[in-house]
């Protein structure tokens, strides 16, 4: 019950922030969103959520075993223990998050979240599947300390949802609130590459950890967002591997085991002498041709619809159906995040086949009584809209 309440509240909060950002854009006459960045952010979020559908199950089994056989004490599940767990979760998060910025090995995983040079609610979705795995190692402490797996799950859902609306420019700095809670202003500082903002404000819900450990910084000047490498707009796949490409740069250099270990565990700002000027990987910018921008956004919407229904209906589906859903979700994400800088006959053929396959899957699931009409209809409408947006008659169609 509480899980569904948190999910519902989170969805409402996201919608409120979206509406506030739209009003902010009109009032300030500024553009908060860039299509390429938003597409990559959302694609990362969808892939992370799909991955976690399976990973969360594995985590829960491990938590249950640790709670049953290893826990130092077994706490009861009540409101007081829930808040105690939230404090512990946020304390662990602070150190996990801080290590993610101060140790190159962990930064390779976490840097994806900071690559965006925009700051809006979609940046909150920009999470790497590798980050979920790394974070899961830290969460193993929770059942060992004695928190019940189901209680851990609800706390982590709340903890994650709280942080999503922090990714926005619409809320001003409220100094008194930041004595206790992380605010959008404090989190804007965390995403900043201004010299005084680097490696600050690691808390997820509570700000007092940063005050205690000397990493708090209030927002005083306009924030510049992104990573110090200024990687630009990266596609879905490039965004995931960028940090690892940088991590493995010394691979071709003749370094001793000690030097390699030092590099892996060093701060991301540390650059060895023989890597200076060579420490930024070359990337190809993710671009979307203007004629295809609405089509690409339609594919992201389609992926989101399929993912949402996957999350809430997966218990009724066998592994074959689940595998098919995962395949089509990632196929759609791959299509949406390819470098659509040329409209070709091959692209249109490929997209027509993919959309037709998704339509057939939706019809099959409906006629097999595996989904209800409110799943099949939105998917079919998305397919129809996608076909309508494909530029079949474009004069510049390449072969």
C-alpha positions as CSV (number, residue, x, y, z in Angstrom):
1,X,0.0,0.0,0.0
2,X,2.7,2.5,1.1
3,X,4.7,1.6,-2.0
4,X,1.8,2.6,-4.3
5,X,1.3,5.8,-2.4
6,X,4.9,6.8,-2.9
7,X,4.8,6.0,-6.6
8,X,1.6,7.9,-7.0
9,X,2.9,10.9,-5.1
10,X,6.1,10.8,-7.1
11,X,4.3,10.9,-10.4
12,X,2.2,13.9,-9.2
13,X,5.4,15.7,-8.0
14,X,7.0,15.1,-11.4
15,X,3.9,16.5,-13.2
16,X,3.8,19.5,-10.9
17,X,7.5,20.3,-11.6
18,X,6.9,19.9,-15.4
19,X,4.1,22.4,-15.3
20,X,6.1,24.8,-13.1
21,X,9.0,24.5,-15.6
22,X,6.7,25.2,-18.5
23,X,5.4,28.3,-16.7
24,X,9.0,29.3,-15.8
25,X,10.0,29.1,-19.5
26,X,7.2,31.4,-20.5
27,X,7.8,33.9,-17.7
28,X,11.5,34.1,-18.1
29,X,11.5,33.6,-21.8
30,X,14.2,30.9,-21.5
31,X,14.6,27.4,-22.9
32,X,15.0,24.8,-20.2
33,X,15.0,21.8,-22.5
34,X,17.1,20.6,-25.4
35,X,15.7,17.7,-27.4
36,X,18.9,15.7,-27.7
37,X,19.6,16.1,-24.0
38,X,16.0,15.2,-22.9
39,X,16.0,12.2,-25.2
40,X,19.2,10.8,-23.7
41,X,18.1,11.6,-20.1
42,X,14.8,9.8,-20.5
43,X,16.3,6.9,-22.4
44,X,18.8,6.4,-19.5
45,X,15.9,6.5,-17.0
46,X,13.9,4.0,-18.9
47,X,16.8,1.6,-19.3
48,X,17.6,1.9,-15.6
49,X,14.0,1.2,-14.6
50,X,13.8,-1.9,-16.9
51,X,17.1,-3.2,-15.6
52,X,15.9,-2.7,-12.0
53,X,12.7,-4.7,-12.5
54,X,15.0,-7.7,-12.6
55,X,17.8,-6.4,-10.4
56,X,15.4,-5.4,-7.6
57,X,14.2,-9.0,-7.4
58,X,17.7,-10.3,-7.0
59,X,18.5,-7.6,-4.4
60,X,15.3,-8.5,-2.4
61,X,16.3,-12.2,-2.2
62,X,19.8,-11.2,-1.0
63,X,18.4,-8.8,1.6
64,X,16.0,-11.5,2.9
65,X,18.9,-13.9,3.3
66,X,21.1,-11.4,5.1
67,X,18.2,-10.3,7.3
68,X,17.4,-13.9,8.3
69,X,20.9,-15.2,8.8
70,X,23.3,-12.3,9.3
71,X,21.4,-9.4,10.8
72,X,22.9,-8.0,14.0
73,X,19.4,-7.4,15.3
74,X,16.0,-7.7,13.7
75,X,14.1,-4.4,14.0
76,X,10.3,-4.4,14.0
77,X,8.6,-2.6,11.2
78,X,6.9,0.6,12.5
79,X,6.9,4.3,11.8
80,X,9.9,5.0,14.1
81,X,12.0,2.3,12.5
82,X,11.0,3.6,9.1
83,X,12.4,7.0,9.8
84,X,15.5,5.5,11.5
85,X,16.0,3.5,8.3
86,X,15.6,6.7,6.2
87,X,18.4,8.4,8.3
88,X,20.7,5.4,7.8
89,X,19.9,5.2,4.1
90,X,20.7,8.9,3.6
91,X,23.9,8.6,5.6
92,X,25.1,5.7,3.5
93,X,24.0,7.6,0.4
94,X,26.1,10.6,1.4
95,X,29.3,8.5,1.5
96,X,28.4,6.4,-1.6
97,X,27.7,9.7,-3.4
98,X,30.8,11.4,-2.1
99,X,33.0,8.4,-3.2
100,X,31.3,8.6,-6.6
101,X,32.8,12.1,-7.0
102,X,36.1,11.6,-5.3
103,X,37.3,8.2,-6.6
104,X,37.8,7.9,-10.4
105,X,36.7,4.2,-10.5
106,X,33.3,5.2,-9.0
107,X,33.1,8.5,-11.0
108,X,33.2,6.4,-14.2
109,X,29.9,5.0,-13.1
110,X,28.3,8.2,-11.7
111,X,29.5,10.8,-14.2
112,X,26.7,9.9,-16.6
113,X,24.3,11.6,-14.3
114,X,26.3,14.9,-14.4
115,X,27.0,15.0,-18.2
116,X,23.9,17.1,-19.0
117,X,24.6,20.7,-19.5
118,X,20.9,21.5,-18.9
119,X,19.1,21.3,-15.6
120,X,15.5,20.2,-15.6
121,X,13.4,17.3,-14.3
122,X,14.5,15.0,-17.0
123,X,18.1,15.1,-15.6
124,X,16.8,13.3,-12.6
125,X,16.1,10.3,-14.8
126,X,19.7,10.2,-16.2
127,X,20.9,7.2,-14.2
128,X,23.3,4.5,-15.3
129,X,22.4,0.8,-14.8
130,X,26.0,0.4,-13.5
131,X,25.2,2.9,-10.8
132,X,22.3,0.7,-9.7
133,X,24.7,-2.2,-9.2
134,X,27.3,-0.1,-7.4
135,X,24.6,1.4,-5.2
136,X,23.3,-2.0,-4.4
137,X,26.6,-3.0,-2.8
138,X,26.2,-0.2,-0.3
139,X,22.6,-1.1,0.4
140,X,23.7,-4.6,1.7
141,X,24.5,-2.9,5.0
142,X,20.8,-2.2,5.6
143,X,19.6,-5.8,6.2
144,X,22.8,-6.6,8.1
145,X,22.0,-3.7,10.5
146,X,18.5,-5.3,11.0
147,X,16.1,-3.5,8.7
148,X,13.4,-5.7,7.2
149,X,13.6,-6.0,3.3
150,X,10.1,-4.7,2.7
151,X,10.8,-1.7,4.9
152,X,14.1,-1.1,3.1
153,X,12.2,-1.2,-0.3
154,X,9.7,1.5,0.7
155,X,12.4,3.7,2.2
156,X,14.6,3.4,-0.9
157,X,11.5,4.2,-3.2
158,X,10.8,7.3,-1.1
159,X,14.5,8.3,-1.1
160,X,14.8,8.0,-4.9
161,X,11.5,9.8,-5.6
162,X,12.4,12.7,-3.2
163,X,15.5,13.4,-5.4
164,X,13.7,13.6,-8.7
165,X,12.0,17.0,-8.3
166,X,15.3,18.4,-7.0
167,X,16.4,18.7,-10.6
168,X,14.8,22.0,-11.5
169,X,15.6,25.7,-11.7
170,X,12.1,26.9,-10.7
171,X,12.5,26.9,-6.9
172,X,14.6,29.7,-5.4
173,X,17.2,29.4,-2.7
174,X,15.6,29.0,0.8
175,X,18.4,29.2,3.3
176,X,16.5,28.1,6.5
177,X,15.2,25.0,4.8
178,X,18.7,23.9,3.9
179,X,19.6,23.5,7.5
180,X,17.7,20.2,7.4
181,X,16.7,19.2,3.8
182,X,18.3,19.1,0.4
183,X,16.5,21.6,-1.8
184,X,16.6,22.2,-5.6
185,X,18.9,25.1,-5.0
186,X,21.4,22.9,-3.0
187,X,21.2,20.3,-5.7
188,X,21.8,22.8,-8.5
189,X,25.1,23.6,-6.7
190,X,25.9,19.9,-6.6
191,X,25.6,19.8,-10.4
192,X,27.6,22.9,-11.0
193,X,31.1,23.0,-12.5
194,X,31.9,26.5,-11.0
195,X,35.1,26.2,-9.0
196,X,33.4,26.8,-5.6
197,X,30.6,24.3,-6.4
198,X,32.7,21.3,-7.3
199,X,32.3,18.3,-5.0
200,X,29.6,19.9,-2.8
201,X,26.2,19.0,-1.4
202,X,26.1,15.1,-1.5
203,X,23.1,14.5,0.6
204,X,20.0,12.9,-0.9
205,X,17.3,14.0,1.5
206,X,19.1,15.7,4.5
207,X,21.5,18.6,4.2
208,X,23.0,18.2,7.7
209,X,25.5,15.5,6.6
210,X,27.2,18.1,4.3
211,X,27.2,20.6,7.1
212,X,28.7,18.1,9.4
213,X,31.4,16.9,7.0
214,X,32.3,20.2,5.5
215,X,30.9,19.8,2.0
216,X,28.0,22.2,2.1
217,X,27.9,25.1,-0.3
218,X,24.9,27.5,-0.7
219,X,23.9,28.8,-4.2
220,X,25.4,32.3,-4.5
221,X,26.0,32.7,-8.3
222,X,24.5,31.3,-11.5
223,X,25.4,27.6,-11.9
224,X,27.2,26.2,-14.9
225,X,26.1,22.6,-15.5
226,X,27.8,19.5,-16.9
227,X,31.1,17.9,-16.3
228,X,34.5,19.7,-16.5
229,X,35.3,17.9,-19.7
230,X,32.3,19.6,-21.4
231,X,31.4,16.4,-23.3
232,X,28.3,18.0,-24.9
233,X,25.3,16.1,-26.0
234,X,26.0,12.4,-25.9
235,X,23.7,9.7,-27.2
236,X,22.4,6.9,-24.9
237,X,25.2,4.4,-25.5
238,X,28.0,7.0,-25.6
239,X,26.8,8.5,-22.3
240,X,27.0,5.1,-20.6
241,X,30.5,4.3,-21.7
242,X,32.1,7.8,-21.6
243,X,33.3,7.5,-18.0
244,X,34.7,4.0,-18.7
245,X,36.6,5.2,-21.8
246,X,38.3,7.8,-19.6
247,X,39.0,5.2,-16.9
248,X,40.8,2.9,-19.4
249,X,42.8,5.7,-21.1
250,X,46.1,4.6,-19.4
251,X,45.6,1.0,-20.8
252,X,48.1,1.6,-23.6
253,X,50.7,3.3,-21.5
254,X,53.5,1.4,-19.8
255,X,52.4,1.9,-16.2
256,X,53.3,-0.3,-13.2
257,X,50.5,-2.1,-11.3
258,X,51.0,0.5,-8.5
259,X,50.6,3.4,-11.0
260,X,47.4,1.9,-12.4
261,X,45.9,1.3,-9.0
262,X,46.8,4.9,-8.1
263,X,45.0,6.2,-11.2
264,X,41.9,4.1,-10.6
265,X,41.6,5.3,-7.0
266,X,42.7,8.9,-7.6
267,X,40.4,11.9,-7.8
268,X,38.9,12.5,-11.2
269,X,40.7,15.8,-11.4
270,X,44.1,14.0,-11.2
271,X,45.8,13.7,-14.5
272,X,49.2,11.8,-14.8
273,X,51.9,13.7,-16.6
274,X,51.9,11.2,-19.6
275,X,48.1,11.7,-20.0
276,X,48.0,15.5,-20.0
277,X,46.2,16.7,-23.1
278,X,45.0,13.2,-23.8
279,X,42.6,12.6,-21.0
280,X,39.4,13.6,-22.8
281,X,37.9,10.9,-25.1
282,X,36.8,12.0,-28.5
283,X,33.0,11.8,-28.9
284,X,30.5,12.3,-31.7
285,X,27.7,14.7,-30.7
286,X,24.1,13.3,-30.6
287,X,22.1,15.2,-33.2
288,X,18.5,15.0,-34.3
289,X,17.4,16.4,-37.7
290,X,14.6,18.9,-37.2
291,X,12.2,17.0,-39.4
292,X,12.6,14.0,-37.1
293,X,12.5,15.7,-33.7
294,X,8.7,15.0,-33.1
295,X,9.2,11.4,-34.3
296,X,12.1,10.8,-31.9
297,X,10.1,12.2,-29.0
298,X,7.2,10.0,-30.0
299,X,9.5,6.9,-29.6
300,X,10.5,8.0,-26.1
301,X,6.8,8.4,-25.2
302,X,6.1,4.9,-26.6
303,X,9.0,3.5,-24.6
304,X,7.7,5.1,-21.5
305,X,4.2,3.8,-21.9
306,X,5.5,0.2,-22.5
307,X,7.8,0.5,-19.5
308,X,5.1,1.8,-17.1
309,X,2.8,-1.1,-18.1
310,X,5.7,-3.6,-17.8
311,X,6.3,-2.4,-14.2
312,X,2.7,-2.8,-13.1
313,X,1.8,-6.0,-15.1
314,X,5.0,-8.1,-15.0
315,X,3.7,-10.4,-12.3
316,X,1.0,-11.7,-14.8
317,X,3.5,-12.3,-17.6
318,X,5.7,-15.3,-18.3
319,X,9.4,-15.0,-19.1
320,X,8.8,-15.1,-22.9
321,X,6.5,-12.1,-22.7
322,X,8.9,-10.2,-20.4
323,X,11.8,-10.9,-22.7
324,X,9.8,-9.6,-25.7
325,X,8.9,-6.5,-23.8
326,X,12.5,-5.8,-22.8
327,X,13.6,-6.4,-26.4
328,X,11.1,-4.0,-27.8
329,X,11.8,-1.3,-25.2
330,X,15.5,-1.4,-25.9
331,X,15.0,-1.6,-29.6
332,X,12.8,1.5,-29.4
333,X,15.4,3.3,-27.2
334,X,18.1,2.4,-29.7
335,X,16.0,3.8,-32.5
336,X,15.2,7.0,-30.6
337,X,18.8,7.7,-29.7
338,X,20.6,6.9,-32.9
339,X,22.2,9.9,-34.6
340,X,19.2,11.0,-36.7
341,X,21.2,13.5,-38.7
342,X,20.2,12.0,-42.1
343,X,16.8,10.8,-43.3
344,X,17.3,7.7,-45.4
345,X,15.1,5.0,-47.0
346,X,16.8,2.5,-44.8
347,X,15.9,4.4,-41.7
348,X,12.2,4.7,-42.7
349,X,12.1,1.0,-43.7
350,X,13.7,0.0,-40.3
351,X,11.3,2.2,-38.3
352,X,8.3,1.0,-40.2
353,X,9.2,-2.7,-39.4
354,X,9.8,-1.9,-35.8
355,X,6.5,0.0,-35.3
356,X,4.6,-2.7,-37.1
357,X,6.1,-5.4,-34.8
358,X,5.2,-3.4,-31.7
359,X,1.6,-3.0,-32.9
360,X,1.4,-6.8,-33.5
361,X,2.8,-7.4,-30.0
362,X,0.1,-5.1,-28.4
363,X,-2.7,-6.8,-30.4
364,X,-1.4,-10.3,-29.4
365,X,-1.2,-9.4,-25.7
366,X,-4.7,-8.0,-25.8
367,X,-6.3,-10.9,-27.6
368,X,-4.5,-13.3,-25.3
369,X,-6.0,-11.5,-22.3
370,X,-2.5,-10.7,-21.0
371,X,-3.2,-7.0,-21.0
372,X,-6.3,-4.8,-20.9
373,X,-7.4,-2.2,-23.5
374,X,-5.8,0.6,-21.6
375,X,-2.4,-0.8,-22.4
376,X,-3.0,-1.9,-26.0
377,X,-4.8,1.3,-27.0
378,X,-2.1,3.8,-26.0
379,X,0.6,1.6,-27.6
380,X,-1.4,1.4,-30.9
381,X,-2.1,5.1,-30.8
382,X,1.7,5.7,-30.4
383,X,2.4,3.5,-33.4
384,X,-0.2,5.3,-35.5
385,X,1.3,8.7,-34.5
386,X,4.8,7.4,-35.2
387,X,3.8,6.3,-38.8
388,X,2.2,9.8,-39.2
389,X,5.4,11.5,-38.2
390,X,7.7,9.5,-40.4
391,X,8.8,11.7,-43.4
392,X,7.9,9.3,-46.2
393,X,7.6,12.1,-48.7
394,X,10.7,14.0,-47.7
395,X,12.3,15.6,-50.8
396,X,15.8,15.0,-49.4
397,X,15.3,11.3,-48.8
398,X,18.7,9.6,-49.1
399,X,19.2,6.0,-50.2
